[in-house]
Amino acid sequence: MLFFSKQYLWRFGDKRGGGSVMEILTYEDLLEEVLKDVRDDVDKREGSIMYDAIAPITYYLAEQRELIGELRDEAFYRYS
């Protein structure tokens, strides 16, 4: 399940494995999720106009999500 703020940045995981509640979405995950929302009658193959329009912004969002994660880790450093 995705959490929709303004972008597709978070996917809720489960706590059964003891891991984080939210996992980082990769570029490929983001691209796949965004392309799912495009109508089926629109060409979404690699190299199509729609793919070429969506791919750069999902790459940027994945980079920003990674930077936010690093900032969060530094701000909430856990002592072990």
N, C-alpha and C positions, 0 to 999 in steps of 0.2 A: 504494500500500500504506500502510495506516495503522499507526502505532505505538500500541498500546493500553497506556497506563499505567493510570490510573484513569479518564481521560476521553479523548475523541477530540480531541487537541490537535495532533498532528503528522502530517504526511504526508511520507513519504520521496520526495524527488525524485531526479533523477539528476545526476551531475556533468558530463555531456557538454557542457552549455551553460556550464560554468564558474561556475554559480550555487551557491547554498546547497544543502546536502544535504537540508535540511528547509525546507519552505515553510509559511508561516502559513496556517492554514485560516480562511476567513471564516465569518461567521455562517451564510450560506447553505450553505456546504460542510459545516459541522458538522451543521446541521439535516438535510440530505439523508442524511448518513452514519448518523445516529442513527435516522432514520425507516426506513432500509433494514432495520434489525434488528427492526422491529416486524412481527409476523405479518401476512400478506396479508389475513386475514379481519377485521382491525381497521381502522376508518375512520381514515385518516391525512390527510384533506383539511384545508386551512386552515379553521379554525373548529371542527374536531372536538375532542373531549375530549383525545385523545392528542396532537394537534398543539399544542393550547393548554397542555398539561402539559409538553411537551418544549421548545417554542420559547423560553421565558424562560431556562431553564438553559443552552441552547446559546448564546444571546446573551451571557449572563454569562461563559461559558467563552471565547468569542471575545474579549471585552473583556480578560479576564485574560491571555489568550495575547498580546495586543497589548502589554499592560503588561510582561509578562515579556520580550518581545522588545526593548522599549525599555530595560529594565534591563540586559539582556545587552549591548546595543550600548554603553551607557554604561560598563559594567564592563570590556569588552574593546575599548575605543576603538582604532581602527587609525590610525596616523599615515601620512599620505600625502605 
